[in-house]
Amino acid sequence: MLRIVEFDPNLSYSPSNLDDKAAGRGLFVEEVRRFDTLFNGMAVAVDAARAGELAALPGVAHVYPVNTYSVPTPITGAVDTLPKPPHEVERDNVTVTGLTGVPEAHRDGVRGKGIKVGIIDSGVDYTHPALGNGPFPNKKVVGGYDVVDGDADPMDSPSGASGHGTHVAGIIAGSDGHMVGVAPEAKLYAYRVFGDARPTTDDVILEALERAVEDGVDVVNLSLGQAQSEVRQDALLPRALDAVAKRGVIPVVAIGNGAAGPFSPGSPGIAKNAITVGSVYATEATNLAFTVEGVPVPYNTFVTGPNSPAKGSVSIVDAGELCAPAAPGSLKGKLVLANSGWYPCTPTSAVTNAQAGGAAGVIWFDASEFADPEDLPLGMFWGDKSTIPAVAIRKRDGEAIRARLAAGKSVKAKWGSYWSQEVKGEFAGTPDQLSSWGPSHELDYKPDVVAPGGYVFSTVPRDQGFYAVKSGTSMATPHVVGAVALLLAERGDMGVPAMRDLLQSTAKPTKLGGDTSGALHQVAQQGAGLIDVPAALEASTKVSPAKLPLGELEGRAVTRTITLTNKEHRAVQYELGLESGMGAAPPYTSEYKTVKADAGVTLSAKKVTVPPRKSVTVTVTIRQPKGVVDGTVFGGWVTFTPKRGGEVLRASYMGVSGDWHKVSAINPTFTDINSTLDNPALRPEYFSFGKNEALTVTEAGKSAWLMLSHGFPTLRELRMEAVDSTGRVIAVPVREEWVVRNSGAGTGLDFLEWNLTAADGTPVANGTYRLRLVFDKILATGAPETWTSPEITVRR
C-alpha cells in the first residue's frame, strides 16, 4: 500500500530516520519518491495491514492516503448544424476565439514572450508543427520530465490519456499555419503524469509540481482532478498547491466536468491559492477545410503522412479508385481525388499510388453505397507511410467535386480555410452544462472564473490527426493559463491573490445558459464570469478582494470591505451598483432548481472618488435572499462604473442562504426519477431494488442491506448502526469518514451491508432489530441527521 508521509517541519528529518524508526518497530517501508521542495516528506510502500502505524513514528507530522486523479471526462453539448461562412473563422481566432479578447491582445503585440509555463498532464507531442516541430527540447517545449516512467522524455502518452496534454499545450502556446494559442511566445515545460491507460496519483503529481517549481516556471496548468474524496482544503494536494503559490508560481486548475449541480468541485481545484476554472461554450465548433470556389470543404488529415498545407492553391484531378501505382510524373503537382474502397484497395494504398505519380497530395472519400454522405471520416490511422499530405472528406463533397471535373470544369482547392458549426445562440458563451459547480464543500468561493472550453480547436499528436475539437474544463483551464502568461509578460510579476483579483474584477458575467430573458447565470458555476484579457491588460484600478465568500448566512447579515487602489496619476470617480445572478436551490444534484435569489445588499456609498496613487474602501453588507429554501446557493456582483467611461470593474460574492445543514442528506431526486423505489430502502439482497419494507431472515449466512442515495456534499462521518428492540447499538457495520455525496446525476446509490452479527462478530440472537443511518455533516455543530429502517426480524 502506498502512503505519503510528511515529516515535522520543525525537525531535521530524512528518509533514513524514517527507515530506522520503522525498523525499530519491525515495520518495513520502501521509499518510492522523495519530496523536499514543497514539503519535507516521502511516498512509501508499506504493508496495508500496518499502514496505520506510520503516524505513530517519531517525527511524522501527517500520513496521507494516495488518491487517484484522472483527466476530466470530455463533455459535449448541443450544436446547430448551420455552417458559418469561412471568413468568420481564421487562424488568429480558431482556437482562442473572440470571447475573451485574445486576438485584440495579439494585435497589440502582447503574446507572452519571456513567460515559462508548466503543463502537468499526459505529456506533449513536441514534434507537432505548432509545438516546436522537432526533437525534445526544442524552441517551444524547452523543458519537462516524464514522471511516470522516470525519464527525461515527456512525449505524449501513446494510449490512455493520449492527446490530452498536447491539446492543452496548443491552447496555451501553439503556433503554426493553422492555429495560434493564447500566449504563442511563451515557453512550455511538459511534465508527464498520466501513463498508458491509467490515472495518476498524488505522489506523481507532487513530484511534477516540485520539478515545475525547481525549473522556475511562472504558471502551471493542471487540467485534472477528482471529486470523490479528499475534497477539503487541508488535504495533501490542495496544500501542495498553496505551497506552490508561496514559491511564486501561479497554479491554475480545472474545476472538473461533474454535471452534478452545486457543491461538485474537484480536487485540487478547491485549493485556496489556486485559480480555479470552469468552462463556457465557444461560439462554434471548427474543422480544417479547403475551399472550392469559396465554399469550404471540411476534412480530417491522414496520420500516415505530413500535415496538410496551410496556404496555397492546387488543381484537382480525378484518379478514381487508384488501385495501381500511377505512372511516374503523370500526376506531378496535382491534388488527386480518389475513392478507393477498403479492400483490396485501401485509402492509404491510394495515397502511395498517387505519390508514385508525383502527386502533391490526395483527397479521399468513401464512395461506397453504405457511406453516409454527411459523415466526415477520420483520417486514416494505419497503412503505408507517405511523404505527401492526404485528407478525408465527406462523400457529398467528393461527389460534387467529381461531378464538376466530369463536366470538364477546372477545379482548384485553396488550402487554409475552416468549416464551422455554430453553437446554439442561447448557449454560446454561457457555462457548459456539465462544468462543475461550487461552492467548495467547506463553503469557499469556487470556481474563480470561466473561459472557453466547449468545442475548442487545438493540437493533438501527429498520430491522431494533428488537430481536433475537444471540450471540457480541461480546455478552459489552459485558456486562462495563457491569459495569465500574457498578463505576466505585460504587467510584470504578481502572485496568486493579485492575479486572481485582476482576472475576476475585469471578468464579464455571463447570461443564464439556455435562457433568453437576460438573467445572469449562477455565480456558483461561473465564478466572477468570463475573463476579458484586454480589460485585464488595461485595468488601472485594483479591486481587492474581487471575490467575497460569504459562507452559510443562517439569517445573518454579512459585512465585507472592498479596497479600490488607483494606479493612475489622476483621480478616478466610480458609480457603485449591483447585479444579481440566479440562485440554485436544492437538491444538490443535476436536478437542482434555478430560482430568483436576489440578496439584500447595502453599500456604504453610491459614488467614490479614488485619488491618484491612493486607495479607498467600500463596505458591503449582504443579507440572504428572501423567499428561498434553506441551502439555496446565491451570488451577485458589486459594480464600479467609471464616470468618465471605460471598463466596469466588479467584485462578486457567493453564499448559502439559511441553515445549510437543514438540507437532508437523503437524496430526494432518486425517488423523483425512480418512483417505484424508496430511498433509503431496507432490502434482502445486494443490488435488490424496491420499496423500503420490513425484512424477515430465517436462514443462516444471510445479510440485511440498505440501499442509499445520499445528497449532502460531504459527511464527516456516515455510520450505519444496528440497534436492538430497546434502541441499544449492538454493532456498527458501516463507519466511513469524509464521505462525498453519491447523488451527482440524481441516481447514484450504494448498498450497505449488515451481516447480522454483533460488534464481537458473533451472530445476533433471534429477535427484532433495525438499522439506523447517522449523517454527520461537514461543518455542522448540532445533532446529526438520522434515519431508521423498518424492523428486521431474525428467526433462524
C-alpha positions in Angstrom: 0.0 0.0 0.0 1.3 3.5 -0.9 1.2 6.3 1.7 2.7 9.8 1.7 4.5 10.8 4.9 5.0 14.4 5.9 7.8 15.0 8.4 7.5 17.5 11.2 8.7 20.8 9.7 10.3 21.8 13.0 12.7 18.8 12.9 15.6 17.9 10.6 14.3 14.6 9.3 15.3 12.4 6.5 14.2 9.1 4.9 16.9 7.2 6.8 15.4 8.5 10.0 12.0 7.0 9.0 13.7 3.7 8.0 15.4 3.5 11.3 12.4 4.3 13.4 10.2 2.0 11.4 12.7 -0.8 11.6 12.9 -0.4 15.3 9.2 -1.4 15.4 9.5 -4.2 12.9 7.8 -2.2 10.2 9.3 -2.3 6.7 8.8 0.7 4.5 10.1 1.2 1.0 10.8 4.6 -0.4 9.0 5.4 -3.6 9.5 9.1 -4.0 11.2 11.9 -2.0 9.8 15.4 -1.6 11.9 18.3 -0.4 10.7 21.4 -2.3 7.1 21.9 -1.3 7.4 20.0 2.0 9.7 17.5 3.7 8.4 14.0 3.1 8.3 10.9 1.1 6.0 8.4 -0.6 6.4 4.9 0.8 5.2 1.4 0.2 4.1 -0.3 3.4 2.1 -3.4 4.4 -1.6 -2.4 4.2 -2.3 -4.1 7.5 0.3 -1.9 9.2 -0.1 1.4 7.4 -1.8 2.9 10.3 1.4 2.6 12.4 3.2 5.2 10.3 1.5 8.1 12.1 2.9 7.0 15.4 6.5 7.1 14.3 8.6 9.9 15.9 9.0 12.9 13.6 6.0 12.1 11.4 3.5 15.0 11.2 1.0 13.6 8.8 0.3 10.5 6.9 -1.9 10.8 3.7 -3.6 8.2 1.7 -2.7 8.3 -2.0 -5.7 9.3 -4.2 -6.1 8.8 -7.9 -6.7 11.6 -10.4 -8.0 11.4 -14.0 -8.2 13.7 -16.9 -11.7 15.3 -16.6 -14.1 13.4 -18.8 -14.6 15.2 -22.1 -18.0 16.8 -22.5 -20.2 17.9 -25.3 -23.4 19.9 -25.9 -25.9 20.9 -28.5 -24.6 22.4 -31.7 -26.6 23.9 -34.6 -25.6 22.3 -37.9 -25.7 25.5 -39.9 -22.3 26.1 -41.4 -20.7 29.5 -40.9 -19.1 31.4 -43.8 -15.4 30.6 -43.9 -14.2 34.1 -43.4 -15.6 34.3 -40.0 -13.1 31.8 -38.6 -9.4 32.2 -39.3 -6.1 31.2 -37.9 -6.0 34.0 -35.4 -9.3 33.1 -33.7 -10.0 29.5 -34.4 -8.5 28.4 -31.1 -8.5 31.5 -28.9 -12.0 32.7 -30.2 -13.1 36.3 -29.7 -14.9 35.6 -26.5 -12.1 36.7 -24.2 -10.5 39.3 -26.5 -7.2 37.4 -27.1 -7.0 38.3 -30.8 -7.1 42.0 -29.8 -4.2 41.5 -27.4 -2.2 39.7 -30.1 -2.8 42.6 -32.5 -1.4 44.9 -29.7 1.8 42.8 -29.6 1.1 41.0 -26.3 2.0 37.4 -26.9 3.5 36.0 -23.7 7.2 36.5 -24.5 9.5 35.5 -21.7 7.0 33.5 -19.7 7.6 29.9 -18.7 4.5 27.7 -18.5 4.4 24.2 -16.9 1.9 21.6 -18.1 1.2 18.7 -15.8 -0.7 16.2 -18.0 -0.2 13.3 -20.4 2.9 14.8 -22.0 3.2 16.9 -25.1 3.9 15.9 -28.7 6.8 18.3 -29.2 7.2 17.1 -32.9 3.9 18.8 -33.8 4.4 21.7 -36.2 2.7 24.1 -33.7 4.7 22.9 -30.7 8.3 23.1 -31.8 8.3 20.6 -34.8 11.4 18.9 -33.6 13.1 16.7 -31.0 12.9 17.5 -27.3 13.9 20.0 -26.1 13.1 22.5 -28.9 12.2 26.1 -29.4 8.7 25.7 -27.9 8.8 22.8 -25.5 12.0 23.7 -23.7 11.9 21.5 -20.6 10.0 19.0 -18.6 10.1 15.4 -17.4 8.3 12.1 -17.7 7.4 11.4 -14.0 5.5 8.2 -14.9 8.5 6.4 -16.5 11.2 8.3 -14.7 13.0 9.6 -17.8 13.7 13.0 -19.5 11.3 12.5 -22.5 7.8 14.0 -21.9 6.3 12.8 -25.2 2.5 12.5 -25.0 1.2 9.1 -23.9 0.6 6.7 -26.8 -2.7 5.5 -25.1 -4.8 6.2 -22.1 -4.9 10.0 -21.8 -3.2 10.3 -25.1 -3.5 13.7 -26.8 -4.9 15.5 -23.8 -1.7 17.2 -22.9 -0.9 18.1 -26.5 -4.4 19.7 -26.9 -3.8 21.7 -23.7 -0.3 22.8 -24.9 -1.8 24.1 -28.2 -4.4 26.2 -26.4 -1.7 27.8 -24.2 1.1 28.5 -26.7 0.7 26.6 -30.0 1.5 28.4 -33.3 1.7 27.2 -36.9 -0.1 28.0 -40.2 -3.4 26.5 -39.0 -3.8 27.9 -35.4 -2.4 30.1 -32.7 -2.7 29.7 -28.9 -3.3 32.3 -26.3 0.3 33.0 -25.5 2.2 31.9 -28.6 5.6 33.3 -27.5 5.5 31.6 -24.1 7.9 28.6 -23.5 6.5 25.3 -22.3 7.6 22.7 -19.7 5.9 19.4 -20.1 5.5 17.1 -17.1 4.0 13.7 -18.0 1.9 12.3 -15.1 -0.6 10.2 -17.0 0.7 6.8 -18.2 -0.8 4.5 -20.7 -4.5 3.8 -20.0 -4.4 4.6 -16.3 -5.0 7.5 -14.0 -2.3 9.3 -12.0 -1.8 9.6 -8.2 -0.9 12.2 -5.6 2.8 11.2 -5.4 3.3 11.5 -9.2 1.6 14.9 -9.3 3.6 16.1 -6.3 6.9 15.2 -8.0 5.8 17.1 -11.1 4.9 20.1 -9.1 8.2 20.1 -7.3 10.0 19.8 -10.7 8.0 22.7 -12.1 8.9 24.9 -9.1 12.6 23.9 -9.4 12.5 24.7 -13.2 11.3 28.2 -12.4 8.0 28.1 -14.3 5.8 31.2 -13.8 2.4 29.5 -14.1 1.4 25.8 -14.1 -1.6 24.2 -15.8 -3.4 21.3 -14.1 -6.3 20.1 -16.2 -7.0 17.2 -13.9 -8.9 16.3 -10.7 -11.2 14.1 -8.8 -14.4 14.8 -6.8 -14.9 11.6 -4.8 -12.5 12.0 -1.9 -10.2 14.5 -0.3 -12.3 17.5 -1.2 -11.1 19.5 1.7 -8.6 22.3 1.5 -6.3 20.8 4.1 -5.9 17.6 2.0 -2.4 16.9 0.6 -2.7 18.2 -3.0 -4.6 21.4 -2.2 -2.0 22.2 0.5 0.8 21.5 -2.0 -0.7 24.0 -4.5 -0.8 26.5 -1.7 2.9 25.9 -1.2 3.4 26.2 -5.0 1.8 29.7 -4.8 4.0 30.7 -1.9 7.0 29.9 -4.1 5.8 32.4 -6.7 4.2 30.0 -9.2 0.6 30.5 -10.1 -1.4 27.2 -10.2 -4.4 27.2 -12.5 -6.7 24.2 -12.1 -9.8 22.8 -13.8 -12.9 22.6 -11.6 -14.0 19.4 -13.3 -16.8 18.1 -15.5 -19.1 16.8 -12.8 -22.6 17.6 -14.3 -23.7 17.3 -10.7 -25.1 20.7 -9.7 -24.0 22.8 -6.7 -21.1 21.6 -4.5 -19.4 19.4 -7.0 -15.9 20.9 -7.4 -12.9 18.6 -8.0 -9.7 18.5 -6.1 -7.1 20.0 -6.3 -9.2 22.8 -7.8 -10.6 23.5 -4.3 -7.1 24.8 -3.2 -7.4 28.2 -1.6 -4.5 29.6 -3.5 -5.3 28.0 -6.9 -7.1 29.9 -9.7 -9.9 27.5 -10.5 -11.6 27.5 -13.9 -14.9 26.5 -15.3 -16.0 26.2 -18.9 -18.2 28.1 -21.3 -19.3 27.0 -24.7 -17.4 28.6 -27.6 -19.4 30.2 -30.4 -18.6 27.5 -32.9 -17.1 24.0 -33.5 -14.5 24.0 -36.2 -12.8 21.7 -38.7 -9.9 22.4 -41.0 -11.1 22.9 -44.6 -10.0 23.8 -48.1 -12.3 25.8 -50.3 -13.5 25.2 -53.8 -14.8 28.4 -55.4 -15.2 29.9 -51.9 -17.2 27.0 -50.5 -15.5 25.3 -47.5 -14.9 21.5 -47.7 -14.1 20.1 -44.2 -11.5 17.4 -43.9 -9.5 15.3 -41.5 -5.8 14.6 -42.1 -4.4 11.2 -42.6 -1.8 10.4 -39.9 0.2 8.3 -42.3 1.6 11.4 -43.9 2.6 15.0 -43.2 0.4 17.8 -42.1 -2.0 19.4 -44.6 -0.8 22.7 -46.1 -2.0 26.0 -44.5 -1.9 28.0 -47.7 -1.7 27.8 -51.5 -4.0 26.6 -54.3 -3.6 23.4 -56.4 -5.6 21.9 -59.2 -7.6 18.7 -58.5 -7.7 15.7 -60.9 -9.9 12.6 -60.6 -8.0 9.4 -60.3 -10.9 7.1 -59.4 -10.1 4.2 -57.1 -6.3 4.4 -57.8 -5.7 0.8 -57.1 -2.4 0.7 -59.0 0.7 3.0 -58.9 0.4 5.9 -61.2 3.0 6.4 -63.9 5.9 8.5 -62.8 5.3 12.1 -63.4 1.6 11.6 -64.5 0.2 13.4 -61.5 3.0 15.8 -60.9 1.9 18.8 -58.8 -1.7 17.7 -58.8 -4.1 17.2 -55.9 -5.6 13.8 -56.6 -9.3 12.9 -55.8 -9.5 9.2 -55.0 -12.3 7.0 -53.7 -10.6 3.7 -53.1 -12.7 1.3 -51.0 -11.4 -0.7 -48.0 -10.3 -3.9 -49.6 -8.2 -4.8 -51.5 -7.6 -1.1 -52.4 -7.2 0.8 -49.2 -7.2 4.6 -48.7 -3.5 4.6 -47.8 -2.6 2.5 -50.8 -4.3 5.1 -53.0 -2.0 7.7 -51.4 1.0 5.5 -52.1 -0.1 5.0 -55.7 -0.7 8.8 -56.1 2.7 9.5 -54.6 4.3 7.2 -57.3 2.9 9.5 -59.9 4.3 12.7 -58.4 1.1 14.0 -56.8 1.1 16.9 -54.5 -1.5 15.3 -52.2 -4.6 13.2 -52.0 -8.3 14.0 -51.3 -10.0 10.7 -50.3 -13.7 9.9 -49.8 -15.7 6.8 -49.3 -17.9 6.4 -52.4 -19.4 3.1 -51.3 -23.2 2.7 -51.2 -23.1 2.3 -47.5 -21.3 5.6 -46.8 -23.3 8.4 -45.1 -23.0 11.4 -47.5 -22.8 13.8 -44.5 -20.3 11.8 -42.4 -16.8 13.3 -42.2 -14.4 10.3 -42.0 -11.5 10.3 -39.6 -8.1 10.5 -41.3 -6.5 7.0 -41.7 -4.6 5.8 -38.7 -3.0 2.8 -40.3 -1.4 1.8 -43.6 1.7 2.7 -45.6 3.5 5.8 -44.7 3.6 8.6 -47.3 5.6 11.8 -48.0 2.6 13.7 -49.4 -0.4 15.0 -47.4 -3.7 13.2 -47.6 -7.1 14.2 -46.3 -10.5 12.6 -45.9 -13.7 14.4 -46.9 -17.4 13.8 -46.9 -19.0 11.6 -49.6 -21.3 14.5 -50.6 -18.3 16.8 -51.2 -16.3 14.2 -53.0 -19.2 13.5 -55.4 -19.7 17.2 -56.0 -16.0 17.7 -56.9 -16.1 14.7 -59.2 -19.2 15.9 -60.9 -17.6 19.3 -61.7 -14.5 17.6 -63.1 -16.6 15.2 -65.2 -18.3 18.2 -66.7 -15.0 19.4 -67.9 -14.6 22.2 -65.4 -11.3 23.2 -63.8 -11.4 22.7 -60.1 -8.8 24.1 -57.6 -8.5 23.6 -53.9 -7.4 26.6 -51.8 -5.8 25.5 -48.5 -6.0 27.3 -45.2 -9.7 27.6 -44.5 -12.1 26.4 -41.9 -15.6 24.9 -41.7 -17.6 25.6 -38.6 -20.9 24.8 -37.0 -22.5 27.4 -34.8 -23.3 26.7 -31.1 -26.9 27.5 -30.5 -27.3 31.1 -29.7 -28.8 30.8 -26.3 -25.8 28.6 -25.2 -22.8 30.3 -26.9 -20.6 32.0 -24.4 -22.5 30.6 -21.4 -21.4 28.0 -18.9 -21.2 24.5 -20.2 -24.0 22.4 -18.7 -21.5 19.8 -17.4 -18.9 22.1 -16.0 -18.7 21.5 -12.2 -20.2 23.9 -9.6 -19.0 25.5 -6.4 -19.0 26.4 -3.6 -16.4 24.1 -2.2 -17.6 21.6 0.4 -16.2 24.0 3.0 -18.2 26.9 1.5 -15.3 28.6 -0.2 -15.9 30.5 -3.4 -15.1 28.3 -6.4 -14.7 28.4 -9.4 -13.0 31.7 -9.7 -13.6 32.4 -13.4 -14.7 30.7 -16.7 -13.1 30.6 -20.1 -14.0 28.9 -23.5 -13.8 25.2 -23.0 -16.7 23.8 -25.1 -15.7 23.0 -28.7 -12.1 24.1 -28.7 -9.9 23.5 -31.8 -6.3 22.7 -30.9 -3.4 20.4 -31.5 -3.3 16.7 -30.9 -0.4 14.3 -31.6 0.6 13.6 -35.1 -0.7 10.1 -34.9 -4.1 11.4 -34.0 -4.5 13.7 -37.0 -2.7 16.9 -35.9 -5.8 18.8 -34.8 -9.1 18.1 -33.1 -12.0 19.7 -31.3 -12.3 18.8 -27.6 -14.5 20.1 -24.8 -14.4 20.5 -21.1 -12.8 22.4 -18.2 -9.6 20.8 -19.3 -9.7 23.1 -22.4 -10.9 26.2 -20.4 -8.0 26.0 -17.9 -5.2 26.4 -20.5 -7.0 29.4 -21.9 -6.7 31.1 -18.5 -3.1 29.9 -18.2 -2.4 31.6 -21.5 -4.1 34.7 -20.3 -2.0 34.7 -17.1 1.1 34.4 -19.3 0.0 37.5 -21.3 -0.6 39.5 -18.1 2.7 38.5 -16.6 4.5 39.4 -19.7 2.9 42.8 -20.0 2.2 43.8 -16.4 5.1 42.1 -14.6 5.3 39.6 -11.8 2.4 39.2 -9.4 1.3 36.5 -7.0 -1.9 34.4 -7.0 -4.1 36.9 -5.0 -3.2 39.9 -7.3 -3.6 37.8 -10.5 -6.9 36.4 -9.3 -8.2 39.8 -8.3 -7.2 41.2 -11.7 -8.9 38.4 -13.7 -12.1 38.5 -11.5 -12.5 42.2 -11.3 -12.3 42.6 -15.1 -14.4 39.4 -15.9 -17.8 39.8 -17.5 -20.8 37.9 -16.0 -22.4 35.5 -18.5 -26.1 35.1 -19.3 -28.1 32.2 -17.9 -27.4 29.3 -20.3 -30.3 28.3 -22.5 -32.3 31.4 -21.4 -33.3 34.4 -23.5 -34.6 36.6 -20.6 -31.2 38.3 -20.0 -30.9 36.8 -16.5 -27.3 36.3 -15.2 -26.0 32.8 -14.7 -25.3 31.4 -11.2 -22.1 32.6 -9.7 -21.6 29.1 -8.2 -21.0 27.8 -11.7 -19.4 30.8 -13.5 -17.5 32.4 -10.6 -16.8 36.1 -11.4 -17.5 35.4 -15.1 -15.8 35.1 -18.4 -12.3 36.5 -18.4 -11.6 39.6 -20.5 -8.0 39.8 -21.5 -7.9 43.4 -22.9 -9.7 44.7 -19.9 -7.3 43.0 -17.6 -4.3 44.3 -19.5 -5.6 47.9 -19.4 -7.1 48.0 -15.8 -5.5 50.8 -13.8 -7.6 50.4 -10.7 -7.1 47.3 -8.4 -10.2 45.8 -6.7 -9.3 43.7 -3.7 -10.6 41.3 -2.8 -12.5 40.7 -6.0 -14.4 37.8 -4.6 -16.4 37.6 -1.3 -17.1 34.1 0.0 -20.0 34.6 2.4 -20.4 31.0 3.7 -23.7 30.0 5.4 -25.8 33.0 6.4 -28.4 31.5 8.6 -30.4 34.7 8.6 -27.4 36.9 9.5 -26.1 39.9 7.6 -22.5 39.7 6.5 -20.3 42.7 6.1 -17.2 42.8 3.9 -14.8 45.5 2.9 -13.5 46.1 -0.7 -10.5 48.3 -1.4 -10.1 50.2 -4.6 -6.5 51.3 -5.5 -5.9 53.8 -8.2 -2.6 53.3 -10.0 -3.1 56.4 -12.3 -1.8 59.9 -11.8 -5.3 61.4 -11.8 -8.3 60.8 -9.6 -11.0 58.4 -10.8 -14.6 58.5 -9.8 -16.8 55.4 -9.8 -20.5 54.9 -9.5 -21.4 51.8 -7.5 -24.1 49.4 -8.5 -25.4 45.9 -8.1 -26.0 42.9 -10.3 -27.6 39.7 -9.1 -27.2 36.2 -10.5 -29.8 33.5 -10.4 -29.7 31.1 -7.5 -29.6 27.3 -7.3 -31.9 25.6 -4.8 -31.5 22.0 -3.5 -31.4 19.1 -4.3 -27.6 19.1 -4.8 -27.8 17.0 -8.0 -28.1 17.7 -11.7 -31.8 18.3 -10.9 -31.1 21.5 -8.9 -33.7 24.3 -9.2 -32.8 27.6 -10.8 -34.5 30.3 -8.7 -34.5 34.0 -8.4 -32.3 34.7 -5.4 -31.6 38.4 -5.1 -29.6 39.1 -1.9 -30.3 42.3 0.1 -27.1 44.4 -0.5 -26.3 47.7 1.2 -23.3 49.8 0.1 -21.5 52.4 2.2 -21.6 54.8 -0.7 -23.2 55.3 -4.1 -20.1 57.0 -5.5 -16.5 57.0 -4.6 -13.5 59.1 -5.8 -10.2 57.4 -5.7 -7.3 59.9 -5.5 -4.2 59.3 -7.7 -1.9 56.6 -6.4 -4.2 56.1 -3.4 -6.8 53.7 -2.1 -10.4 54.0 -0.7 -12.5 51.3 0.9 -16.2 50.4 0.4 -18.2 48.5 2.9 -20.7 45.9 1.6 -23.4 44.4 3.8 -25.2 41.4 2.4 -28.4 39.7 3.6 -29.7 36.4 2.3 -32.4 36.4 -0.3 -36.0 36.3 0.8 -38.4 33.5 -0.1 -35.9 30.8 -0.9 -35.4 27.5 0.8 -32.5 26.7 3.2 -29.4 25.7 1.3 -30.1 27.9 -1.8 -26.8 29.0 -3.3 -26.8 32.6 -4.4 -24.5 35.2 -5.7 -24.0 38.5 -7.4 -21.7 41.4 -8.2 -20.9 44.9 -6.8 -20.1 47.0 -9.9 -17.8 50.0 -10.2 -18.5 52.1 -13.3 -16.0 54.8 -14.1 -17.8 58.2 -14.6 -15.5 59.2 -17.5 -16.2 55.9 -19.3 -14.2 52.7 -19.6 -14.5 49.1 -18.4 -16.8 48.3 -15.5 -15.0 46.6 -12.6 -16.6 44.2 -10.3 -16.4 42.3 -7.0 -18.5 39.2 -6.8 -20.0 37.3 -3.9 -21.2 33.8 -3.3 -23.1 32.4 -0.3 -25.6 29.9 1.0 -29.0 31.0 2.3 -30.4 29.9 5.6 -29.3 26.9 7.5 -27.3 24.7 5.1 -27.5 21.8 7.4 -31.2 21.6 7.1 -30.7 20.2 3.6 -31.4 16.5 4.0 -28.6 14.0 3.5 -31.1 11.7 1.8 -31.2 12.5 -2.0 -34.8 13.3 -3.0 -34.0 13.2 -6.7 -33.6 9.5 -6.6 -37.2 8.7 -5.9 -38.4 11.5 -8.2 -36.7 9.8 -11.0 -37.4 6.2 -9.8 -41.0 6.4 -8.4 -41.2 2.7 -7.9 -38.3 2.7 -5.4 -37.8 4.1 -1.9 -34.6 5.9 -0.7 -33.3 4.6 1.7 -34.7 1.2 1.4 -34.2 -1.9 3.5 -33.6 -4.8 1.1 -33.0 -8.6 1.4 -30.1 -8.8 -1.1 -27.3 -6.8 -2.6 -28.4 -4.8 -5.7 -32.0 -5.6 -4.8 -34.4 -2.7 -5.8 -37.8 -2.0 -4.5 -39.7 -0.4 -1.6 -38.5 0.1 2.0 -40.1 -2.8 3.7 -39.7 -4.9 6.9 -37.5 -7.9 6.5 -37.6 -11.4 8.0 -34.4 -13.5 7.9 -34.8 -17.3 8.5 -31.6 -18.6 7.0 -28.1 -18.6 8.5 -25.5 -16.6 6.5 -28.0 -14.1 5.2 -27.5 -10.3 5.4 -29.7 -7.2 5.6 -29.0 -4.5 3.1 -29.7 -0.8 2.9 -29.9 0.9 -0.5 -28.9 4.6 -0.1 -28.5 7.6 -2.3 -27.2 10.5 -0.2 -27.0 14.1 -1.3 -25.3 16.3 1.2 -22.0 17.5 -0.2 -19.7 15.9 2.4 -20.3 13.9 5.6 -17.6 14.0 8.3 -18.9 10.5 9.0 -21.5 8.2 7.7 -22.5 5.4 10.1 -24.9 2.6 9.8 -25.8 1.3 13.3 -27.6 -1.9 14.1 -29.9 -1.4 17.1 -31.9 -3.9 19.1 -35.6 -3.6 20.2 -34.5 -1.3 23.1 -32.6 1.0 20.8 -29.2 -0.1 22.1 -26.4 -0.1 19.5 -25.1 -3.7 19.1 -22.9 -3.2 16.1 -21.7 -0.5 13.7 -21.3 -2.4 10.4 -20.5 0.8 8.4 -18.4 3.7 9.6 -16.9 5.8 6.9 -15.2 9.2 7.2 -15.3 12.2 4.8 -17.9 10.7 2.5 -18.7 12.7 -0.6 -22.3 12.5 -1.9 -23.1 9.8 -4.4 -26.0 11.7 -5.9 -24.3 13.6 -8.8 -26.8 12.9 -11.6 -29.6 12.1 -9.2 -29.4 8.3 -9.3 -26.2 7.3 -7.7 -26.5 4.7 -4.9 -24.7 2.4 -2.6 -25.7 -0.8 -0.9 -24.7 -1.1 2.8 -24.5 -4.5 4.4 -25.2 -5.8 7.9 -24.3 -9.5 8.2 -26.5 -9.9 11.3 -23.6 -10.1 13.7 -22.9 -8.2 16.9 -19.8 -6.0 17.4 -17.8 -9.0 18.5 -18.5 -10.9 15.3 -20.9 -13.4 16.8 -24.4 -14.0 15.1 -27.2 -12.0 16.8 -29.9 -13.8 18.7 -33.3 -14.2 17.3 -35.3 -11.1 17.8 -36.2 -7.7 16.1 -33.6 -5.2 15.1 -33.3 -2.0 13.0 -30.6 -0.2 11.0 -30.0 3.4 11.8 -28.2 5.8 9.5 -26.3 8.6 11.1 -25.3 11.5 8.8 -22.6 13.7 10.5 -22.4 16.7 8.1 -19.3 18.7 7.4 -19.1 22.0 9.5 -22.2 21.0 11.5 -22.4 21.8 15.2 -25.8 20.3 16.2 -27.1 16.8 16.4 -26.6 14.7 13.2 -29.4 13.8 10.9 -30.6 10.2 11.3 -32.9 7.7 9.6 -34.2 4.4 11.0 -35.2 1.4 8.9 -38.3 -0.9 9.4 -37.9 -3.9 11.6 -35.5 -6.7 10.7 -36.9 -9.9 12.3 -34.3 -12.7 12.8 -35.9 -16.1 13.2 -33.3 -18.8 12.4 
